[in-house]
Amino acid sequence: MTEQPAVIEIQMLGGFSLRYNGERVTVGRNSAPRFMQLLQLIWVKGEEGISRDKLMDSLYEDNGLANQNNSFNNLIYQMRKQMRAAGLPDADYIVKKGGLFVQDPNTPVRVDVQEFRELLKQGDAEIEADRRYPYYRKAALLYAGTLLPGLTKSLWVISESIELKNLYTRCVRWLCEYCRRRDNFSELRSIAASAAVIYPDDDWQAVHMEALTGLGRYRDAYKVYTQASHHYTDDLQLPPSEKLTEAYRVLSEKMNHEAGNVQTLREEIRRDGEKYRLQLNDINGAYYCPYLSFLDVYRILCWNMERMGRPVMLMVCTLTDRDGNVLQNEEKIKRVSDSMRKALHKSLRRGDAFTSYSNLQSLVLLAGAHQEDCHTIAMRIRRELREIAGQNTYFRYTASAAEELMKKIEIEHEIGKRAGSDEMDNVDGGITA
């Protein structure tokens, strides 16, 4: 009996690796030689194949070549030579079929991208949900991350990566809905947690929270929320998304209706600002709260103050340079934003509340204050900030009736999200304090 050749295992999702006989193999000296990109393109396309012109356009993009035929032939020669040198089978690896280049059918390979697509194809062919589920679940488990993350500047990788991400998103959304209908929160948690690691900016943390809430694991759900909200405010410089906000509200409502002692978790939520090293147990300072809690405080405070006939002002403080331009230096932003939180806590009254809208901006609620009071309050914040962070520290502010300014902030935030902006556009008319 003829011994079957060993299969070459190729991973391209979440990283690139090549294994043969169970051992990892490195081909070539560079991390991404062009002849390896040639093979990667062929492996991504699978049975679909690709023309020589598209191969060359993808590999060289805008770099014109005087003799593309010689270059292509040289790539093929170098690829086969380097594969043999690495201890892999002496094979063609790439063959021409019907005018297109495809992988050599005589060389057994197992490619994660091809398996992922095939599993989805098999799942799509199943009409019954229970029969489709195992194919989709295997596909989601196989998807370890974005395509070839080491080649994210290559246009062909970007294009293929977008297509694969769309397929993965469709798959995971279907799986999540399948689990919801069956109240299978344990499986929902596993699916959403993996998706959140791969694509942390796509709101999968909200689904993760939903699953943990359904399992009664409120503390874990809140931890997911705090990590995700800090990712939004610190890394993306945006407030938490609407889906994350909704997941937090569901968690809060569930806690309110659930029997048992949840006081410890509520106290943990109240102390969330400890990440910013504020002395929140100091009763003389203003109250720092996460953005979502700030929205609740804003609504309740405005309602109570309206009943008593007293105003509520909202102040937006934006870190700037000496000339009043929004601060750009990332290192300084991080340092000064921490100092701003401390300054706000110390310089505001006990009845005031504030939050971090982003690393650049803070929102401050001033109960019972009037427009003419805001300049005095801003000067007090400035003195405290410069005492903590140094004299060359600046910010500008805008202050107005809370309901009026908050509506404008929410509108601009929505416009920024639709436009793909990574920070809120500052409202005009602010001054350098």
N, C-alpha and C positions, 0 to 999 in steps of 0.2 A: 504494500500500500504506500502510495506517495505521500510524504509528509507535507501537510499544509504549511505554507509560509506564515510567519508571525505577522500579526496585524500592527501597523503603525498607528498609534493613538495620538491625535492632534487636538489640543485645546486652544481655542481662540477667544472664548468668552471669558472675560474677567482677567485675561492674561494669555500669554502664549507659551506653550510647552509642547514638546514632541517626545514621545516615549516609544521604545522598541524593546520587546522582550522584557517588559516591566521596568526597564531602566530609562532614566531621562537622558536625552541625547541633545547635544549642542552642535549646531551646524554653522560653520563659518566663525570668523573671529568677531565680527560686529554683531551688535544686538539685533539689528534689522537690515541685513544686506538686501540689495535690490533683488537678487535672484530668489531670496526667501519670500519677499513680498509677491513675487511672481507666483510662487507656489501657493501662498496664502490666498491670493485672488482666485486661483483655480479651485482651491478647496472650499472657499466661500460660495462660489457659483455652483459647485457640484455638477449634477447632470445637465443643468441649464447651459453650461459652457459659456465661452466668451470669445469674441473675435480678436484677431491679432491687433487691429487698430485700437480697439478699446483697451486691450491689455497695455499697449504702449502708451496710450493717452493717460491711463490711470497710474502707470509706474513713473512716467516722466512729467506728467501734468503739463506745465507751461514751458518746460525746458526742451526746446527744439533740438532734434538730432539730425546731423547731416546724413547719416546712413543708418536708418532704423532697422533695416534687414540684418546688417552685420551685428548691430547692438542686440537685437532680439536673439539671434543665433548664438551670440556669445553668452547671453544670460542663460540660455538653455544648457549650453556646454558647462558653464561654471556651476550651475545648480546640480547637474548630475555628478560632476566631479566632486563637489563638496559633500553631497549626500553619501557617496561611496566612502570618502575619507572619514566621515563620521561613524562609519560602521553600519550604515543602512544598506538595504539590498541594491544591487547593481541593476537598476530599472530605468525606464523612460520617465516615469512620474507624470509627464504631460504628453498627450497625443492629440492629433488632429482628427476630428470626426465631423463630417458634413460641413466643412468650412469653419468650424469652431474648435477651440482648444478646450479639452476636458482632461480630467485626471485619468491616469492609466488604469484601466479596469483590471489589468493583470497584477497590479500592486495593491494588496489589501490595506485599506486605510479606514479608520473610524474617526470622523470629524464631528466635534460637538455641535457646530453650527448646522451641519446637515442633519444630524439626529434630532436636533431641536425642531427644525422645520418639518421633518418627517413625522414626528410625534404630533405636532399640531395638525398636519394634514390628515393623519389617521383619526385624530379626535374630531375634526370637522366633518368627517365622513359618517360619524355616529349621530343618529338623531336623538336617541334616548340619553338623557343627562347622566344617568348612572353608568352608561357605557363610555361616554365621552370623558368622564372625570379622570379615570386612571391615566389616559394619554396626556391630558392637560397637566395633571399633577406631576408626571414624570418630566414633562417639558419644563415646567417651572423649576423643578429641582435641578435640572441640567443647566439652566441658565445661571451662570456664576457671575455675570457682570457684563459690562459693555464690551463691544468687539475690539480686540487688539488695543487696549488702552495706551500702549507705548507708541502707537502710530496715529494719534488723534489729530495730527495736522494734515494727514493725507486725505485728499478729497474723497477718494473711493472708500476709505474706511469710514469717514463721516457719513456718507450716503448709505452704506450698508448698515452702519450702526443704528441710524435712525429707523430704518425699516425693521431691523431686528427688535429694537426697543418697542416699536408700535405693536409688533406681534406678541412680545412678552406682556405688554400692558393689557392687551385684549385678553390674553390667556389668564392673567392674574385676576382681572376684574370678573371674568366668568367664574373662576374658582371661588372667589370671595362671595359672589351671589349664591352659588351652589351651597356653600357652607352656611350662609345666613338662613336660607330656606329650611335647612335641617337643624338649625340651632347648634351647629357643630363649631363652637367657639374655640375649642382647642386647636382644630385644624386651621381655622381662620387666623388664629394668632400666629401659627407657624408660617403660613403663607405671607401674611402681611409683614411680619418681622423681617423675613428674608428680602422682600421687595423694598422695605425701608432702608436696609443696608445698601442695596445696590443703587437705588435712586432716592436719596434722602430729601430731594427737593420736590417730590411728586405726591406728597400728602399721604403716603402709605402709613405714616405714624398714626394718623387719625383712625385708620382701620385697625391698626394694632391696638390702640386704646379701646376701640369698640369691642374687640374680642376679649381683652382683659377685663373690661367692665362687665361683659356678659358672663365671664367666669367668676365674678365677684372679687377679682384681684385688684382692688381699688388703688392700693399703694403702688403697685407695679404700673398701673395705668397712668397714675399721676407722674411717676418717674419718666415714663415715655413722653408725657406732655412737657415736662420741664426741659428735658434734653432737646426736644424738637423746637420748643419756643425759643430757647437760647440759641439754637442753630439759626433760626430766622433773624433774631435781633442782633446777634453777634457776628455771624458769618454773612448772611444775606442783607443785613441792615434793613429788614422789613418786619412789620408786626406779624404775628402768627396768622396763617391762612384761615379762610372762612371754614374749611373742613375741620381744621384742628380746633378752631373756636367752638364749633358745634359739638365735636367729640368731648371737649372739656365741659360744656354745658350738660351734656347727657350724663357724664360722670358725676357732676355736682348734683343733678336731680336724683340720680340713682342713690347717691349717698344720703340725700335728705329723706328718701322714702324707705331706705333699707333699715331694718331693725339691727340693733347691736351698737357697739361703741366704736364710733369713727372719729372721736375727738382727737386722737393722736394724729391722724392723717390731716384733719383740718388745721391743726396747729402747725404741721409741717408745711402745708400750703401757705399759711400766713407768714411763715418765716422764709419763704422762697428767696427773698432778697439777700440772704446771707451770702449768696454767691458773690455779691458785690462788696462784701466786707462792711456792710453798714451795721451800725449798732441799733437794730430795730427794737431791741428791748428797752431802749432809752425813751421814756415816755415824753420827754421834752422835744423830741424830734418829729419831723413830718413822717407820714406813713408811706413807705415804698411798697408797691405791689406789682405783680406781673401785669402785662398789658391787658389780658382778658379780665382779670379782677378789677383793673382800673376802669374798664368800661362799665362794670357793674357799679362801682363806687360813683362814677360820673352820673349814671342814671338816677341812682338813689339820692345822691346829694342834690342834684338839680330839682328833683321832685320835692324834697323836703324844704329846700330854700325857697322854692316858688310858693309853697303853702305859707311860709313865714314872711313872704314879701322881701326876701333878701337876695342879692345878686350872687352869682357864681362866675368867676373869671377862669378862663383857660389860657395858660401861657405855654408857648412853644419855644424852647431854648435850643439853639443850633450852634454847635461849636464852629468857630471860624478862625482864620488867621488874622494878622494885624489889620489887613485891609478890608475885612468883613467878608471875604470869600470863604466858602465852605472848606473846612479843613480837609486836606488830601493825604497827608502823611499817615500811613496805617499805624505805625508804631506810636506816633503821638496821639492819634485818635484813641487807641486802646488805653493809653496812660491817662489822658485827660478825661475820657468818658468815666473812668472809675472815680476820678477826683470830682467830677461834676455830680455824681450820685451822692458822694459824701457831703459836698457843699449844699446840695438841695436838702438833704436830711437835716443838716445842722442849722441852716439859715431860715427854713420855713417853719410855720407854726405847727403845733401838734394836730390841729384840725385840718391841715392841708394834706394832699396826697399827690404822689408823682409816680411816673413809670418811665422806662426806657422804650421809646418808640423805635430807636435804632442806636448804634454806637455814636451817631452824630447828634441825635435829637432826643430831648426829654419833654414829656408832657406834664404840666403842673396844674392841679385844680386848687383854686384859691377861694375858699368859702367866705362869703360876706365881704369880699374885696370889691373895690370899684376901679374903673379905668385909671383914675389918677393915682391909685395906690401901687399900680404895677411897676412904675419906674423906680419907686423907692424899694420895692421888693427885689427888683432886678439888680439894683446897686448893692443890696445886702448879699445877694447870691454871688455877685462879682467879687466882693471883698473876701468872702469865704473861699471861693474857688482859687483866687490868686494866693491866698494864704496857704492853701494845700498844694497847689500845682505850680506856683511861681507867677511872677508879674507878667510874663509874656504869654498869658493865657486869655483867650477872648471868646466871647459868644455874642450872638444877637438874639433878640427875642421878638415875638409877636404876641400880643395879648388882646383878647376880645371876650364878649359874652360866651360862656362855655358852649351853649347849644349852637350858636352861630358858627363858631370856629371849628367845633367838632364835625359839623356837617361838611365843612370845606375840606377838612383833613380826610374824612372818609371818602369823599368824591375824588380827591387827588390820589389817594391810595388806590382806588379802583382803577383810575386812568393809568397809574403807574404800572399796575399788575398787567393790564391789557397790552400796554406798550412794551412790556418786558423790562421796565426800569428796575434797577436794583436799589433805589433809594427814593424816598418821597421828595417831590419837588418842593422846595421851601416856599411858603407863602410870602408875598411881597410886603414891603413896608416895614420890615424888621430893622432894628438899629444895632450897632455894635456897642455892647455894654462894657 
